[in-house]
Amino acid sequence: MKINKQIAKYIVVMLISIGITTYTLSRFSLLIQSLLSIPYDWKIEVAIVTGQLLFQLPFIWNRSTFEIIRYQYNMLLISLMGSVLLWPIITINEFQVQTIRTNLIYFFSVVSIMFLVHMYRVKKLELPTYLCYTWVLFRLLILPFIVQYSHG
């Protein structure tokens, strides 16, 4: 079966995006490790990214294969953009360690930008807006498995 060149390009870019994102988030996790209940590394992030892609599938299943891959491509580009936006705080921490609070404020600022870009991309791709919320829902569902909650 001949693979469409556009789909092949998307898949290559998606794999590169996953690689850069997993590396970046595993590096960032070191800055907030005391808040995490697991040793967060690139393997965990690959599992989360894969889970995110699979979680979104039922919400776009009625679309063509091209539309599904194009949406996932866009989603992973947004993750890549978020990773690139994390590089400054990771670099700053190399020279002057920042507080966990500062790192988290920076992180959630990046997440907010990513959400707005995701909304824009979903609208431009003429996909349903609820995809933006299911994107967040997946992250909220896995959060209890990642974050360490103190009971005192």
Backbone as ProteinMPNN parsed JSONL, in Angstrom:
{"seq_chain_A": "MKINKQIAKYIVVMLISIGITTYTLSRFSLLIQSLLSIPYDWKIEVAIVTGQLLFQLPFIWNRSTFEIIRYQYNMLLISLMGSVLLWPIITINEFQVQTIRTNLIYFFSVVSIMFLVHMYRVKKLELPTYLCYTWVLFRLLILPFIVQYSHG", "coords_chain_A": {"N_chain_A": [[0.84, -1.182, 0.0], [0.638, 2.11, -0.938], [1.943, 4.872, 0.708], [0.702, 8.039, 1.303], [2.544, 10.938, 0.477], [2.307, 13.263, 1.996], [1.183, 12.36, 4.407], [3.272, 10.707, 5.205], [5.267, 12.634, 5.633], [4.065, 14.036, 7.743], [4.11, 12.018, 9.713], [6.874, 11.613, 10.125], [7.628, 14.146, 11.119], [6.021, 14.12, 13.396], [7.204, 12.049, 14.9], [9.738, 13.155, 15.366], [8.926, 15.379, 16.853], [7.839, 14.105, 19.105], [10.173, 12.937, 20.133], [11.779, 15.224, 20.817], [10.053, 16.53, 22.584], [9.727, 14.6, 24.634], [12.333, 14.422, 25.618], [12.74, 17.086, 26.499], [10.673, 17.429, 28.444], [11.389, 15.456, 30.263], [13.745, 16.539, 31.188], [12.77, 18.958, 32.271], [11.197, 17.91, 34.302], [13.001, 17.26, 36.276], [13.348, 19.621, 37.592], [11.142, 19.869, 39.155], [10.913, 17.579, 40.595], [10.501, 16.899, 43.291], [7.822, 17.234, 43.66], [6.659, 15.211, 42.306], [5.276, 11.945, 42.105], [6.415, 9.841, 40.941], [9.416, 8.608, 39.351], [9.987, 10.608, 36.898], [10.599, 10.211, 33.547], [11.893, 9.981, 30.145], [10.596, 7.722, 29.137], [8.193, 7.584, 30.502], [7.002, 9.904, 29.539], [6.776, 9.293, 26.788], [4.868, 7.285, 26.985], [2.736, 8.81, 27.969], [2.29, 10.642, 25.878], [1.62, 8.863, 23.815], [-0.647, 7.74, 24.991], [-2.26, 10.038, 25.056], [-2.689, 10.503, 22.307], [-4.112, 8.176, 21.634], [-6.292, 8.427, 23.373], [-7.622, 10.627, 22.305], [-8.57, 9.62, 19.924], [-11.269, 8.3, 19.841], [-12.851, 10.57, 19.815], [-12.541, 11.729, 17.376], [-12.932, 9.805, 15.563], [-14.775, 9.49, 13.484], [-13.783, 10.9, 11.393], [-11.776, 11.297, 8.4], [-8.863, 9.252, 7.687], [-6.714, 10.844, 6.967], [-7.492, 13.349, 8.081], [-7.472, 12.699, 10.805], [-4.766, 12.052, 11.253], [-3.66, 14.479, 10.521], [-4.727, 16.131, 12.518], [-3.521, 14.963, 14.808], [-0.874, 15.42, 14.153], [-0.823, 18.244, 14.265], [-1.413, 18.551, 16.988], [0.863, 17.414, 18.141], [2.778, 19.174, 17.168], [2.094, 21.413, 18.619], [2.777, 20.503, 21.152], [5.52, 20.294, 20.746], [6.132, 23.001, 20.354], [5.505, 23.907, 22.921], [7.492, 22.572, 24.332], [9.803, 23.797, 23.323], [9.349, 26.327, 24.337], [9.818, 25.789, 26.992], [12.555, 25.527, 27.198], [13.995, 27.968, 27.868], [13.539, 28.273, 30.723], [14.607, 25.92, 31.669], [17.261, 26.262, 30.916], [17.922, 28.616, 32.36], [17.764, 27.572, 34.939], [20.02, 26.0, 34.905], [22.072, 27.776, 35.379], [21.254, 29.41, 37.476], [19.508, 28.258, 40.058], [16.057, 28.057, 40.22], [13.065, 28.665, 42.179], [10.69, 26.094, 43.007], [8.123, 27.058, 42.756], [8.45, 29.232, 40.957], [9.282, 27.79, 38.683], [6.971, 26.265, 38.252], [5.021, 28.25, 37.777], [6.016, 29.294, 35.408], [5.822, 26.976, 33.818], [2.99, 26.524, 33.798], [2.219, 28.823, 32.516], [3.22, 28.362, 29.981], [1.663, 26.097, 29.354], [-0.856, 27.325, 29.242], [-0.556, 28.983, 27.007], [-0.194, 26.975, 25.111], [-2.739, 25.767, 25.192], [-4.356, 27.82, 24.147], [-3.266, 28.03, 21.567], [-3.872, 25.473, 20.689], [-6.677, 25.631, 20.63], [-6.96, 27.515, 18.581], [-5.805, 26.099, 16.4], [-7.523, 23.873, 16.204], [-9.889, 25.132, 15.482], [-9.09, 26.235, 13.01], [-8.61, 23.877, 11.595], [-11.142, 23.059, 11.305], [-12.413, 21.389, 13.156], [-14.227, 19.835, 15.887], [-14.755, 21.896, 18.768], [-14.731, 20.686, 21.264], [-12.567, 19.002, 21.299], [-10.442, 20.422, 22.312], [-11.006, 20.475, 25.001], [-11.083, 17.79, 25.684], [-8.467, 17.207, 25.332], [-7.298, 18.542, 27.487], [-8.688, 17.192, 29.507], [-7.632, 14.559, 29.424], [-5.04, 15.023, 30.424], [-5.69, 15.909, 32.989], [-6.812, 13.586, 34.014], [-4.61, 11.874, 34.228], [-2.987, 13.179, 35.986], [-3.254, 12.648, 38.867], [-1.733, 10.328, 39.069], [0.806, 11.112, 38.717], [1.493, 13.392, 40.214], [2.556, 14.129, 43.493], [0.762, 14.211, 46.386], [0.639, 15.954, 49.37], [-0.366, 15.092, 52.662], [-0.423, 16.628, 54.886]], "CA_chain_A": [[0.0, 0.0, 0.0], [1.435, 3.323, -1.077], [1.628, 5.887, 1.713], [0.66, 9.404, 0.814], [3.743, 11.672, 0.887], [1.951, 14.228, 3.054], [1.045, 11.586, 5.642], [4.628, 10.281, 5.582], [5.909, 13.827, 6.198], [3.458, 14.251, 9.064], [4.569, 10.992, 10.658], [8.272, 11.902, 10.45], [7.628, 15.323, 11.998], [5.424, 13.694, 14.664], [8.21, 11.287, 15.639], [10.746, 14.12, 15.828], [8.278, 16.157, 17.913], [7.76, 13.251, 20.298], [11.522, 12.818, 20.668], [12.194, 16.482, 21.445], [9.164, 16.777, 23.719], [10.023, 13.679, 25.741], [13.612, 14.84, 26.196], [12.556, 18.357, 27.195], [9.866, 17.259, 29.654], [12.152, 14.691, 31.254], [14.679, 17.52, 31.778], [12.005, 19.872, 33.121], [10.707, 17.187, 35.485], [14.046, 17.311, 37.299], [13.182, 20.877, 38.314], [9.985, 19.762, 40.059], [10.865, 16.166, 40.991], [9.988, 16.735, 44.66], [6.357, 17.238, 43.596], [6.21, 14.071, 41.517], [5.195, 10.68, 42.842], [7.135, 8.831, 40.152], [10.619, 9.137, 38.683], [9.516, 10.99, 35.568], [11.66, 10.187, 32.543], [11.41, 10.017, 28.774], [9.697, 6.593, 28.88], [6.875, 7.992, 31.018], [6.449, 10.898, 28.611], [6.356, 8.588, 25.569], [3.601, 6.624, 27.328], [1.7, 9.843, 28.089], [1.994, 11.142, 24.528], [0.888, 7.788, 23.128], [-1.973, 7.701, 25.62], [-3.008, 11.215, 24.603], [-3.117, 10.269, 20.923], [-5.144, 7.132, 21.66], [-7.447, 8.97, 24.088], [-8.325, 11.544, 21.413], [-9.121, 8.913, 18.753], [-12.725, 8.139, 19.787], [-13.517, 11.851, 19.617], [-12.388, 12.127, 15.965], [-12.958, 8.551, 14.808], [-15.631, 9.591, 12.305], [-13.067, 11.685, 10.39], [-10.921, 10.507, 7.5], [-7.526, 8.943, 8.216], [-5.889, 12.04, 6.77], [-7.873, 14.359, 9.069], [-7.012, 12.225, 12.117], [-3.305, 12.215, 11.306], [-3.391, 15.927, 10.484], [-5.007, 16.652, 13.86], [-2.471, 14.493, 15.71], [0.318, 16.176, 13.749], [-0.958, 19.586, 14.839], [-1.331, 18.416, 18.434], [2.267, 17.186, 18.491], [3.506, 20.422, 16.923], [1.821, 22.267, 19.772], [3.632, 19.976, 22.221], [6.882, 20.694, 20.407], [6.215, 24.426, 20.649], [5.555, 24.013, 24.376], [8.824, 22.123, 24.75], [10.757, 24.86, 22.996], [9.103, 27.406, 25.297], [10.379, 25.393, 28.298], [14.016, 25.576, 27.181], [14.577, 29.082, 28.642], [13.534, 28.035, 32.17], [15.568, 24.836, 31.914], [18.591, 26.876, 30.799], [18.096, 29.514, 33.504], [18.024, 26.729, 36.108], [21.398, 25.501, 34.816], [22.964, 28.814, 35.886], [20.738, 29.872, 38.769], [18.357, 27.428, 40.4], [14.832, 28.795, 40.532], [12.183, 27.969, 43.11], [9.677, 25.244, 42.37], [6.995, 27.944, 42.424], [8.8, 29.935, 39.709], [9.251, 26.804, 37.596], [5.574, 25.898, 37.986], [4.352, 29.397, 37.144], [6.496, 29.304, 34.026], [5.243, 25.802, 33.162], [1.565, 26.716, 33.542], [2.105, 29.875, 31.499], [3.422, 27.661, 28.708], [0.468, 25.268, 29.126], [-1.94, 28.23, 28.839], [-0.289, 29.348, 25.61], [-0.461, 25.776, 24.315], [-4.188, 25.586, 25.101], [-4.875, 28.822, 23.206], [-2.836, 27.628, 20.217], [-4.662, 24.282, 20.355], [-8.009, 26.11, 20.244], [-6.821, 28.142, 17.272], [-5.556, 25.067, 15.394], [-8.752, 23.079, 16.06], [-10.817, 25.956, 14.699], [-8.566, 26.328, 11.64], [-8.783, 22.56, 10.971], [-12.59, 22.838, 11.261], [-12.73, 20.248, 14.016], [-15.068, 20.267, 17.011], [-14.082, 22.576, 19.874], [-14.58, 19.827, 22.442], [-11.245, 18.37, 21.273], [-9.573, 21.199, 23.206], [-11.308, 20.111, 26.387], [-10.681, 16.402, 25.915], [-7.004, 17.293, 25.421], [-7.043, 18.888, 28.884], [-9.254, 16.128, 30.332], [-6.664, 13.468, 29.517], [-3.967, 15.447, 31.34], [-6.241, 15.927, 34.348], [-7.02, 12.199, 34.443], [-3.342, 11.221, 34.587], [-2.306, 13.977, 37.006], [-3.135, 11.985, 40.175], [-0.723, 9.27, 39.025], [2.11, 11.742, 38.547], [1.754, 14.385, 41.26], [2.566, 13.66, 44.871], [-0.034, 15.068, 47.232], [0.965, 15.808, 50.804], [-1.571, 15.022, 53.488], [-0.179, 17.313, 56.146]], "C_chain_A": [[0.883, 1.243, 0.0], [0.979, 4.361, -0.05], [1.713, 7.261, 1.062], [1.879, 10.157, 1.345], [3.457, 12.655, 2.021], [1.83, 13.517, 4.396], [2.423, 11.133, 6.124], [5.39, 11.442, 6.218], [5.379, 14.101, 7.602], [4.023, 13.269, 10.082], [6.025, 11.24, 11.065], [8.348, 13.079, 11.423], [7.045, 14.965, 13.366], [6.448, 12.941, 15.514], [9.314, 12.193, 16.173], [10.178, 14.949, 16.98], [8.201, 15.366, 19.21], [9.144, 13.136, 20.943], [11.97, 14.062, 21.417], [11.352, 16.769, 22.686], [9.491, 15.871, 24.897], [11.337, 14.053, 26.409], [13.426, 16.094, 27.046], [11.776, 18.173, 28.494], [10.57, 16.402, 30.701], [13.184, 15.594, 31.929], [13.935, 18.465, 32.714], [11.55, 19.182, 34.398], [11.732, 17.18, 36.607], [13.916, 18.572, 38.154], [12.046, 20.823, 39.326], [9.84, 18.35, 40.625], [10.279, 15.971, 42.385], [8.455, 16.734, 44.704], [5.784, 16.007, 42.897], [6.25, 12.788, 42.335], [5.943, 9.555, 42.133], [8.433, 9.442, 39.628], [10.288, 9.376, 37.211], [10.683, 10.996, 34.601], [11.041, 10.14, 31.151], [10.44, 8.884, 28.476], [8.277, 6.909, 29.364], [6.228, 8.962, 30.029], [6.021, 10.263, 27.289], [5.015, 7.898, 25.814], [2.465, 7.643, 27.402], [1.311, 10.379, 26.714], [1.194, 10.108, 23.741], [-0.527, 7.679, 23.676], [-2.843, 8.843, 25.167], [-3.54, 11.001, 23.187], [-4.24, 9.238, 20.859], [-6.429, 7.635, 22.317], [-8.282, 9.861, 23.173], [-9.033, 10.825, 20.26], [-10.643, 8.765, 18.75], [-13.479, 9.437, 19.502], [-13.404, 12.356, 18.177], [-12.479, 10.925, 15.03], [-13.751, 8.644, 13.515], [-14.994, 10.433, 11.182], [-12.246, 10.764, 9.49], [-9.565, 10.262, 8.166], [-6.621, 10.163, 8.086], [-6.202, 13.107, 7.816], [-7.39, 13.976, 10.475], [-5.509, 12.451, 12.256], [-2.939, 13.701, 11.297], [-3.658, 16.561, 11.841], [-3.9, 16.237, 14.829], [-1.144, 15.189, 15.414], [0.301, 17.564, 14.377], [-0.825, 19.551, 16.359], [0.127, 18.238, 18.865], [3.138, 18.402, 18.178], [3.289, 21.411, 18.066], [2.661, 21.807, 20.965], [5.092, 20.355, 21.982], [7.1, 22.171, 20.722], [6.315, 24.636, 22.162], [6.917, 23.601, 24.912], [9.866, 23.198, 24.502], [10.588, 26.031, 23.972], [9.626, 27.071, 26.7], [11.904, 25.502, 28.339], [14.59, 26.767, 27.953], [14.612, 28.811, 30.157], [14.487, 26.901, 32.529], [16.984, 25.408, 31.89], [18.873, 27.798, 31.982], [18.442, 28.709, 34.75], [19.423, 26.119, 36.092], [22.368, 26.486, 35.463], [22.547, 29.341, 37.254], [19.447, 29.113, 39.053], [17.191, 28.322, 40.829], [13.995, 28.003, 41.532], [11.216, 27.091, 42.326], [8.497, 26.098, 41.936], [7.255, 28.676, 41.103], [8.724, 28.991, 38.52], [7.819, 26.414, 37.245], [4.797, 27.028, 37.33], [4.741, 29.474, 35.67], [5.832, 28.173, 33.237], [3.765, 26.037, 32.826], [1.295, 27.882, 32.594], [2.258, 29.259, 30.11], [2.194, 26.817, 28.372], [-0.702, 26.139, 28.663], [-1.781, 28.663, 27.382], [-0.614, 28.165, 24.701], [-1.964, 25.561, 24.134], [-4.789, 26.564, 24.087], [-4.492, 28.485, 21.766], [-3.625, 26.401, 19.768], [-6.062, 24.694, 19.907], [-7.977, 26.726, 18.844], [-6.672, 27.093, 16.173], [-6.814, 24.224, 15.146], [-9.768, 23.852, 15.213], [-10.376, 26.018, 13.235], [-8.734, 25.007, 10.88], [-10.263, 22.179, 10.821], [-12.989, 21.554, 11.978], [-13.549, 20.744, 15.199], [-14.245, 20.827, 18.174], [-13.859, 21.665, 21.068], [-13.247, 19.08, 22.448], [-10.262, 19.112, 22.181], [-9.767, 20.75, 24.65], [-10.961, 18.654, 26.676], [-9.16, 16.301, 25.999], [-6.599, 17.584, 26.865], [-7.533, 17.765, 29.803], [-8.272, 14.971, 30.499], [-5.566, 13.809, 30.509], [-4.459, 15.474, 32.781], [-6.452, 14.507, 34.894], [-5.717, 11.514, 34.855], [-2.6, 11.956, 35.703], [-2.194, 13.287, 38.366], [-2.079, 10.874, 40.222], [0.7, 9.828, 38.978], [2.465, 12.635, 39.741], [1.63, 13.75, 42.648], [1.784, 14.669, 45.708], [0.351, 14.857, 48.686], [-0.333, 15.867, 51.608], [-1.399, 15.786, 54.79], [-0.179, 18.73, 55.969]], "O_chain_A": [[1.766, 1.393, 0.845], [-0.205, 4.683, 0.048], [2.676, 7.585, 0.367], [2.217, 10.036, 2.522], [4.291, 12.845, 2.906], [2.319, 14.015, 5.409], [2.705, 11.172, 7.322], [6.077, 11.261, 7.223], [6.145, 14.364, 8.528], [4.376, 13.661, 11.194], [6.367, 11.09, 12.238], [9.052, 13.012, 12.431], [7.525, 15.456, 14.387], [6.544, 13.174, 16.719], [9.772, 12.019, 17.303], [10.869, 15.195, 17.969], [8.467, 15.9, 20.287], [9.269, 13.229, 22.164], [12.486, 13.966, 22.53], [11.876, 17.2, 23.713], [9.528, 16.329, 26.039], [11.445, 14.005, 27.634], [13.901, 16.156, 28.18], [12.172, 18.701, 29.533], [10.369, 16.6, 31.9], [13.466, 15.43, 33.116], [14.403, 18.748, 33.817], [11.521, 19.8, 35.461], [11.361, 17.1, 37.778], [14.33, 18.582, 39.313], [11.992, 21.636, 40.249], [8.762, 17.971, 41.084], [9.618, 14.962, 42.631], [7.864, 16.28, 45.684], [4.572, 15.79, 42.898], [7.148, 12.58, 43.151], [6.081, 8.454, 42.666], [8.533, 10.66, 39.481], [10.31, 8.455, 36.395], [11.66, 11.714, 34.815], [9.825, 10.245, 30.995], [9.545, 9.05, 27.647], [7.293, 6.547, 28.718], [5.041, 8.846, 29.725], [5.001, 10.658, 26.725], [4.132, 7.923, 24.957], [1.354, 7.369, 26.947], [0.127, 10.549, 26.425], [0.21, 10.443, 23.082], [-1.488, 7.542, 22.919], [-4.034, 8.658, 24.916], [-4.705, 11.285, 22.906], [-5.206, 9.411, 20.116], [-7.528, 7.307, 21.869], [-9.51, 9.855, 23.252], [-9.983, 11.357, 19.686], [-11.268, 9.08, 17.738], [-14.606, 9.411, 19.008], [-14.092, 13.304, 17.797], [-12.142, 11.019, 13.849], [-13.436, 7.951, 12.547], [-15.614, 10.646, 10.14], [-12.055, 9.589, 9.8], [-9.176, 10.976, 9.09], [-5.852, 10.472, 8.996], [-5.287, 13.706, 8.379], [-6.952, 14.835, 11.239], [-5.045, 12.98, 13.265], [-2.012, 14.122, 11.99], [-2.906, 17.432, 12.275], [-3.396, 17.067, 15.586], [-0.384, 15.506, 16.329], [1.295, 18.004, 14.953], [-0.193, 20.428, 16.949], [0.568, 18.843, 19.842], [4.138, 18.633, 18.859], [4.198, 22.155, 18.434], [3.194, 22.634, 21.704], [5.81, 20.698, 22.921], [8.127, 22.547, 21.287], [7.115, 25.446, 22.628], [7.434, 24.218, 25.844], [10.705, 23.478, 25.359], [11.57, 26.649, 24.382], [9.851, 27.973, 27.507], [12.483, 25.564, 29.424], [15.596, 26.598, 28.642], [15.621, 29.095, 30.804], [15.109, 26.93, 33.591], [17.808, 25.078, 32.744], [19.967, 27.756, 32.546], [19.308, 29.107, 35.53], [19.956, 25.76, 37.142], [23.378, 26.074, 36.035], [23.391, 29.675, 38.085], [18.433, 29.302, 38.38], [17.329, 29.207, 41.674], [14.2, 26.802, 41.705], [10.961, 27.319, 41.143], [7.934, 25.882, 40.863], [6.383, 28.73, 40.236], [8.172, 29.338, 37.476], [7.49, 26.251, 36.07], [3.999, 26.789, 36.423], [3.896, 29.692, 34.802], [5.342, 28.384, 32.127], [3.337, 25.78, 31.701], [0.253, 27.921, 31.941], [1.518, 29.593, 29.184], [1.734, 26.821, 27.23], [-1.46, 25.732, 27.782], [-2.75, 28.701, 26.625], [-1.232, 28.332, 23.649], [-2.412, 25.213, 23.042], [-5.627, 26.182, 23.269], [-5.303, 28.638, 20.852], [-4.005, 26.298, 18.601], [-6.579, 24.17, 18.92], [-8.865, 26.48, 18.027], [-7.33, 27.179, 15.136], [-7.129, 23.902, 14.0], [-10.421, 23.284, 14.337], [-11.196, 25.871, 12.33], [-8.971, 25.009, 9.672], [-10.592, 21.121, 10.285], [-13.782, 20.754, 11.481], [-13.565, 21.941, 15.484], [-13.184, 20.303, 18.514], [-12.897, 21.851, 21.812], [-12.832, 18.575, 23.492], [-9.357, 18.502, 22.75], [-8.81, 20.658, 25.419], [-10.583, 18.321, 27.8], [-8.629, 15.411, 26.663], [-5.683, 16.961, 27.402], [-6.859, 17.427, 30.776], [-8.102, 14.46, 31.606], [-5.201, 12.981, 31.344], [-3.724, 15.102, 33.695], [-6.288, 14.264, 36.09], [-5.725, 10.66, 35.742], [-1.677, 11.4, 36.299], [-1.125, 13.334, 38.973], [-1.591, 10.524, 41.297], [1.671, 9.099, 39.175], [3.601, 12.628, 40.214], [0.731, 12.955, 42.921], [2.12, 15.853, 45.729], [0.386, 13.727, 49.175], [-1.264, 16.597, 51.269], [-2.185, 15.591, 55.717], [0.013, 19.472, 56.932]]}, "name": "protein", "num_of_chains": 1, "seq": "MKINKQIAKYIVVMLISIGITTYTLSRFSLLIQSLLSIPYDWKIEVAIVTGQLLFQLPFIWNRSTFEIIRYQYNMLLISLMGSVLLWPIITINEFQVQTIRTNLIYFFSVVSIMFLVHMYRVKKLELPTYLCYTWVLFRLLILPFIVQYSHG"}
